[in-house]
Amino acid sequence: MHKRRRPLIAGNWKMFKGGPTGLALARACVEVADALHHVEVVIAPPYTVLAAAAAECDGSRVALAGQNVHARTEGAFTGEISASMLADSGCTWVIVGHSERRQHFGETDALVADKVRAAFDGALTPIVCVGETLEEREAGRTLEVVRRQVEAFAPILGKLSDGRLAAAIAYEPIWAIGTGKTAGPREAEEVHLAIRTWLHDHGADLAHDTRILYGGSVKPENADALLACANVDGALVGGASLDAASFGAIARAAEAIAHATSH
Ligand code: PGA
């Protein structure tokens, strides 16, 4: 097995860790990342601590992500945030189309595509999330659903991704998010490989370079097996990213695999 893509470990804090506890966590993540050489580390704190977390992470190996972005650059959209606002707060990344956004806030494939475009326009690199529900998996529709989600934004990646702004895709089966259930490595790899194959239609480099992260109850105990899969290039971590020790253990698992495969 030979992996050329640099592993990406991203922590999605969701609506947790505002205020001083968020800053302490950001500081702890800086320490974790300082000891790593092969892994890229991204954290997505709540908006209220982004700017202060950016100061904590300044000059470190931790990059910041927004958890969401509006599709427009500005306007009368109470409660929303634009790509340039995220960039001004120190973000270089943004999570787009998380299943919680799709489920609870009505985000459609078309809106997700608009947000991906907005991220690129604002010089943010998107981590675009896809994934099926339990019902869809049980009906044997996983690949059909994930393909539809990927095809909605893949043409934009084909046009706008470049070396500097190479998007990542996170495959997160909804039934595995926050439930303690994970897709096994075989189930994950099947979908990751399929996504890479579909990306080929939009560019060989795109398919080769795009990092496809796995998400859904990733923990230190299951990280090794998932990250060892040929087409799993990192993880989008929710619950376990709220604790620097477990987030660190996941990042070190990615580091060990990247180190082993770089020789
Ligand atoms: P989880 O969340 O690790 O808590 O399952 C993952 C995510 O929602 O990105």
Boltz pocket constraint, residues with backbone or C-beta under 6 A from the ligand:
constraints:
  - pocket:
      binder: B
      contacts: [[A, 12], [A, 172], [A, 176], [A, 177], [A, 178], [A, 179], [A, 215], [A, 216], [A, 217], [A, 218], [A, 236], [A, 237], [A, 238], [A, 239], [A, 240]]
      max_distance: 6.0
